């Protein structure tokens, strides 16, 4: 399913429940601004290739816009637009004062040299530098980007404005104004929501089974944190394969193996299973941590997880949501489950603006407080309105954004 259509369908569901009028829904469907940029990059073979990049700024009613930058060959404008809309809702769900944005560049970093990736990142930054900024739009890492790219963005933007400006981007290395705890924040936040969710499912996380789809930043960190609190990671996957061991997989060793070989496939002491089998595994927790559109009407009915905690953005289609809700699978939606990343990005931005830095304990304590409160708030709404967690989270987020727009006078009535 086209992710933008998915985001619109979700908005329509929440809008109906909230009784929003047509005009309001019409306004929320469209981003405020969309930038398409063409980035010439000199390749190592001496030739120049022009890459296409996007930055979509959806809504800034609640504050400067915020969202990651994705490098992937399949990036499309519709995907980036959907991701920007989800960022608006995500910041609203956890109550941080940001709107939503997202960026993407159509490229395959796995086939590029470090120098080419750096030139691409600097070129993309120059192309959008007039439209981003600490009070306007603050990028962050997403698929195939990390603290390394954020450092280049900070440097290139700082050159453009003529002074050091760490607050223009988050997810930076510590020595450039990054925050303690940012690297694993998305996954730690996810685990905090799961720690609340298991209370309603009679699961003890100390010996719970965990399945992780996508062993990148979010997937590996989630596996590590679950492992460290006593849960058993029984399966993990990436684009090249799926590994399974009912007795448990050591996530640290799996990470080291993937670093060496480029994949989880073939990891010692595991069995290779198919992608289809991965979704059908009997498990307490399933963490999709890859890309959109993974849990669909075709595989949702066969899933035997008790809880799905969405590390990825948009992994579940609306049709699959219905099936999972009927089967009493508790889905902690992306805009809640993976909001720990943007929350610690917010903490990083606050630290940059104050030029005063916090210890890791302080970051994680604040993160836990924020995620636990958001989970319980949304869970309470599911009870009150008789809806699933995604609908409740969307209802809360959309209503919050509309109220802010109304207070500012940009919306007559909801
Ligand atoms: P990443 O590039 O570090 O990792 C993605 C992983 O998914 C890779 O290991 C890749 O091999 C794997 N993958 C891709 N397609 C797959 C498939 N079909 N089956 C199995 N594995 C597949 O990216 P990331 O930063 O970990 O992001 C993963 C997801 O989490 C994305 O949806 C992203 O938008 C979301 N997210 C990331 C953050 C963050 O802080 N990085 C925050 C919130 C949400």
Boltz pocket constraint, residues with backbone or C-beta under 6 A from the ligand:
constraints:
  - pocket:
      binder: B
      contacts: [[A, 141], [A, 142], [A, 143], [A, 144], [A, 145], [A, 182], [A, 183], [A, 186], [A, 213], [A, 214], [A, 215], [A, 216], [A, 217], [A, 218], [A, 219], [A, 237], [A, 238], [A, 239], [A, 240], [A, 241], [A, 289], [A, 290], [A, 291], [A, 292], [A, 311], [A, 312], [A, 313], [A, 338], [A, 339], [A, 341], [A, 342]]
      max_distance: 6.0
